[in-house]
Amino acid sequence: MNSELNRVPGSGPRRVVGLDAGGSRTRAVLADAGDGRTLGEGVAGPGNALTVPGPELADHLAEAVASAVPEAERARVAAVVGGFAGAARAPEEEPGRVRARAALTAALTQLGIGAAAVEVCSDIEAAFAGAPGRPADGIALVAGTGAVAARIAGRVLVATSGGDGWLLGDDGGGYWIGREAVRAALRAADGRGEPTALTAAVGRALGIPASVLPPGGSDSWAPAADGRTWAPAPRAAYRARLLPAVMDRPPVRLADLAPLVPRAAAKDAVARAVLQEAAAHLAGTVAALGPRPGEALVVTGGLVAPDGPLLTPLTERLAHLDLVITPVTDGRAGAVALAQLLAAGR
């Protein structure tokens, strides 16, 4: 590998490219191969290797990399590592890995980037590698649109928990939280559930007319400030409009409603309960991997970011395990770190 890397064309310092290709967007970083300094960044559409069609995935990768890597720098790229949702570094024939590698190869060829070393890994491996000190072993938790935990050994994913997608799993992730918000709204509207601010919040987010929303502002409808209650006719109209508004969109778009829950939680017991249940699901996903006391747990995704709504309740639920919990923003830094190692022949 070293002899190949020494033949990178062009003059000047060598470069590496790290990619974080997730379910919502693809982000690329151009960095110095030696010190890892960021030299350029680009962003494009979704990069999930299992859900985005191959040609579209290649286009998103090419767009992100083209924005990050000026033409003058492309001959200097020595190594590229892509961390993909829906892919793993092993086994070699794993479908997501095969699709991701094919799309990445097509994108690099399109841009004229002939890096001697190109590697595909999961977005989980990339996120874990981005923690301070570049850890090689421990557990990673991704909690964004979906939710999955993984055990990492020697920087390679060796076991997972959760991450079964919006239809079958991802409990505690953004899709799950958004779906629970809609379910709470529907149960409240037909009398099966408690009044909740989520009823009005979900209705407004989905474009339901104000005339059929519950009275009393954003808190609930019972009792409203002026003594009104939510009458049966507007309740029925609310449900009749809400269901098509949800069904007409791709199911995973329910994740768009997840931010409504932490916004409502300060004053709304139903919203607080949803977040607590989400944290319990995430804690169970981590616990399934048999974490050891003092082990590293790297967490990433908007839900468990330093200012995310689930980091504190998750930390509380895992306190008895005495894990060293480290949030990272995303997989970009880790993909760059792995690309640096690859460029150095390690």
C-alpha positions in Angstrom: 0.0 0.0 0.0 2.8 2.4 0.8 4.4 2.1 -2.6 1.1 3.0 -4.2 0.5 5.9 -2.0 3.9 7.3 -2.8 2.8 7.6 -6.4 0.0 10.1 -5.8 0.3 12.4 -8.8 0.7 16.2 -8.5 3.0 18.3 -6.4 2.6 19.7 -2.9 1.2 18.3 0.3 -0.9 15.2 0.2 -4.6 15.5 1.0 -7.3 13.2 2.3 -11.1 13.2 1.9 -13.5 12.1 4.6 -17.2 11.6 3.9 -20.1 11.4 6.3 -23.0 10.0 4.3 -26.1 9.9 6.4 -29.8 9.4 6.0 -30.5 13.2 5.7 -27.4 14.5 3.9 -23.9 13.8 2.7 -21.0 15.9 3.9 -17.4 15.8 2.6 -14.2 17.3 4.1 -10.9 17.9 2.4 -8.1 17.8 4.9 -4.3 17.8 5.1 -3.0 14.2 5.2 -0.5 15.1 7.9 -2.2 17.2 10.5 -5.8 16.8 9.5 -6.5 20.5 9.1 -9.8 21.1 7.3 -9.2 22.7 3.9 -12.6 22.5 2.3 -16.2 21.2 2.9 -19.2 20.3 0.8 -22.7 19.1 1.4 -25.3 17.3 -0.7 -28.4 15.1 -0.4 -28.9 11.8 1.5 -26.2 9.2 1.5 -27.8 6.0 3.0 -26.3 3.2 1.0 -29.4 1.0 1.3 -32.2 3.5 0.7 -30.8 5.9 -1.9 -30.6 4.5 -5.5 -27.1 4.0 -6.7 -27.0 6.7 -9.5 -28.6 9.2 -7.1 -26.1 8.3 -4.4 -23.2 8.7 -6.7 -24.5 12.2 -7.7 -24.8 13.2 -4.1 -21.3 12.0 -3.3 -19.9 13.8 -6.4 -21.7 17.0 -5.5 -20.4 17.0 -1.9 -16.8 16.1 -2.9 -16.7 18.6 -5.8 -17.6 21.4 -3.4 -15.0 20.3 -0.8 -12.1 19.6 -3.2 -11.1 22.3 -5.7 -9.9 21.0 -9.0 -6.3 22.1 -8.3 -6.3 19.8 -5.2 -7.8 16.7 -6.7 -4.5 15.2 -7.9 -3.1 15.4 -4.4 -5.8 13.3 -2.8 -4.0 10.2 -1.3 -6.9 8.5 0.5 -10.6 8.7 0.7 -12.8 7.2 3.5 -16.6 7.3 3.3 -18.7 6.6 6.4 -22.1 5.5 5.1 -25.4 4.9 6.8 -26.5 1.4 5.7 -22.9 0.1 5.1 -20.3 -1.7 7.0 -16.6 -2.3 6.5 -17.0 -6.0 6.6 -17.9 -8.4 5.3 -16.7 -7.5 1.8 -19.9 -8.6 0.1 -22.3 -6.8 2.5 -24.9 -5.2 0.2 -24.7 -1.7 1.7 -20.9 -1.8 1.4 -21.0 -3.0 -2.2 -23.5 -0.2 -3.2 -21.5 2.5 -1.3 -18.2 1.5 -2.8 -19.7 1.4 -6.3 -21.2 4.9 -5.9 -18.1 6.3 -4.3 -15.9 4.9 -7.1 -18.2 6.4 -9.7 -18.2 9.8 -8.0 -14.4 9.9 -7.7 -14.0 8.8 -11.3 -16.4 11.6 -12.4 -14.3 14.2 -10.6 -10.9 12.8 -11.7 -9.8 11.9 -8.2 -7.5 8.8 -8.6 -6.7 8.3 -4.9 -4.6 5.1 -4.4 -6.5 4.2 -1.3 -10.3 4.3 -1.0 -12.2 2.7 1.9 -15.9 2.3 2.8 -17.1 1.9 6.4 -20.3 2.5 8.4 -21.2 5.9 9.6 -21.0 4.4 13.1 -17.3 3.5 12.7 -16.6 7.0 11.3 -18.4 8.7 14.2 -16.5 6.5 16.8 -13.2 7.4 15.2 -13.9 11.1 15.6 -13.8 11.0 19.4 -10.9 12.7 21.1 -7.8 10.5 21.1 -9.1 8.4 18.1 -10.3 5.4 20.2 -10.1 2.0 18.6 -12.4 0.1 21.0 -15.7 0.7 22.7 -19.3 1.4 21.9 -20.9 3.9 19.6 -24.5 5.1 19.6 -26.1 7.0 16.7 -29.4 8.7 17.5 -30.7 10.9 14.7 -33.5 10.0 12.3 -32.8 6.4 13.3 -31.1 4.8 16.3 -28.4 2.1 16.4 -25.6 1.1 18.8 -22.5 -0.8 17.8 -19.5 -2.4 19.4 -16.2 -1.3 17.8 -13.1 -3.4 18.1 -9.9 -2.3 16.3 -11.9 0.5 14.7 -14.2 -2.1 13.0 -17.8 -2.7 13.8 -18.2 -6.2 15.2 -21.8 -6.2 16.6 -24.9 -4.0 16.5 -28.0 -3.4 18.5 -31.1 -1.7 17.0 -30.9 0.1 13.7 -33.6 -1.9 12.0 -35.1 1.0 10.1 -38.2 3.1 10.5 -40.6 0.2 9.8 -39.1 -2.4 12.1 -37.1 -0.6 14.7 -34.9 2.5 15.4 -36.8 2.8 18.7 -36.0 6.1 20.4 -34.8 7.8 17.2 -36.2 10.9 15.4 -38.6 8.9 13.3 -39.9 7.1 16.4 -40.3 10.4 18.3 -42.1 12.0 15.4 -44.4 9.1 15.1 -45.2 9.1 18.8 -46.0 12.8 18.5 -48.6 12.1 15.9 -50.0 9.1 17.8 -50.4 11.2 20.9 -52.2 13.9 18.9 -54.6 11.4 17.4 -55.3 9.7 20.8 -56.0 13.0 22.3 -58.3 14.0 19.5 -60.5 10.9 19.8 -60.5 10.7 23.6 -58.1 7.8 24.1 -55.3 9.9 25.4 -54.5 12.9 27.6 -54.9 16.4 26.2 -51.5 17.6 25.0 -49.8 20.6 23.3 -48.7 18.1 20.6 -52.2 18.1 19.1 -52.0 21.7 18.1 -48.2 21.6 17.3 -48.5 18.6 15.0 -51.6 20.1 13.3 -49.9 23.4 12.6 -46.7 21.6 11.3 -48.8 19.6 8.9 -50.9 22.5 7.6 -54.1 21.7 9.4 -56.5 24.8 9.3 -56.5 26.8 12.5 -60.3 26.6 12.6 -60.2 22.9 13.5 -57.3 23.0 15.9 -58.0 22.7 19.7 -58.8 26.0 21.4 -56.6 27.4 24.2 -53.4 28.1 22.3 -50.4 25.7 22.5 -50.9 24.2 26.0 -54.0 22.0 25.5 -57.7 22.5 25.1 -59.0 21.4 28.5 -59.8 23.7 30.0 -59.1 26.6 27.6 -58.5 30.1 29.0 -62.0 31.2 28.0 -63.8 28.1 29.1 -64.3 26.5 25.7 -63.7 22.9 25.0 -62.8 21.2 21.7 -66.1 20.3 20.2 -66.8 17.0 18.5 -67.1 18.5 15.0 -63.7 20.2 14.8 -62.1 17.1 16.5 -63.5 14.9 13.7 -62.4 17.4 11.1 -58.9 17.5 12.7 -58.5 13.7 12.4 -59.9 13.7 8.9 -57.3 16.2 7.8 -54.4 14.9 9.8 -54.3 11.3 8.6 -54.1 12.2 4.9 -51.4 14.9 5.7 -49.3 12.1 7.2 -50.1 9.4 4.7 -49.3 11.6 1.7 -45.7 12.0 2.7 -42.9 9.3 2.8 -43.2 7.6 6.2 -39.6 8.6 7.3 -40.7 12.2 7.1 -42.4 11.7 10.4 -38.9 12.4 11.8 -39.5 16.1 10.7 -42.0 16.3 13.6 -39.5 15.1 16.3 -38.4 18.6 17.3 -41.9 19.5 18.3 -41.6 17.1 21.3 -38.7 18.7 23.2 -40.2 22.2 22.5 -43.5 21.1 24.1 -41.9 19.1 26.9 -41.2 22.0 29.3 -44.9 22.4 29.9 -46.4 19.2 28.6 -46.5 15.9 30.5 -47.3 13.8 27.4 -44.3 15.2 25.5 -42.0 14.6 28.5 -43.2 11.0 28.6 -42.3 10.5 25.0 -38.8 11.8 25.6 -38.3 9.6 28.7 -39.5 6.5 26.7 -37.1 7.4 23.9 -34.2 7.7 26.3 -35.2 4.3 27.8 -35.1 2.7 24.3 -31.7 4.2 23.6 -30.3 3.0 26.9 -31.6 -0.5 26.2 -30.0 -0.5 22.8 -26.7 0.3 24.4 -27.1 -2.2 27.2 -27.8 -5.0 24.8 -24.1 -4.8 23.8 -22.9 -5.7 27.3 -20.9 -2.5 28.1 -18.1 -2.8 30.6 -17.5 -0.3 33.4 -15.3 2.5 32.3 -15.7 1.7 28.6 -15.9 4.4 26.0 -19.4 5.3 24.7 -19.3 7.7 21.8 -22.7 9.2 21.0 -23.6 11.2 17.9 -26.8 12.5 16.3 -28.9 15.5 17.0 -30.8 13.8 19.8 -27.7 13.1 21.9 -25.7 16.2 20.9 -24.4 18.3 23.8 -27.5 20.4 23.6 -29.8 17.6 22.4 -32.9 16.6 24.3 -31.9 13.0 25.1 -28.2 13.3 26.2 -29.1 14.1 29.9 -31.9 11.5 30.3 -29.7 8.9 28.5 -26.7 9.7 30.7 -28.9 9.3 33.8 -30.2 5.9 32.7 -26.7 4.6 32.0 -25.1 6.1 35.1 -25.0 2.6 36.8 -22.7 1.4 34.0 -20.0 4.0 34.7 -19.4 4.6 30.9 -17.2 7.4 29.6 -19.8 9.2 27.4 -18.4 11.4 24.7 -20.7 13.3 22.2 -19.3 13.9 18.7 -21.0 16.2 16.2 -21.0 13.7 13.3 -18.8 11.3 11.3 -16.8 13.9 9.4 -13.8 14.1 11.8 -13.7 10.4 12.2 -13.7 9.8 8.4 -10.8 12.2 8.1 -9.0 10.4 10.9 -9.5 7.1 9.2 -8.4 8.5 5.9 -5.2 9.8 7.5 -4.5 6.4 8.9 -5.2 4.9 5.5 -2.9 7.4 3.8 -0.1 6.5 6.2 -0.5 2.8 5.4 -2.0 1.9 8.8 
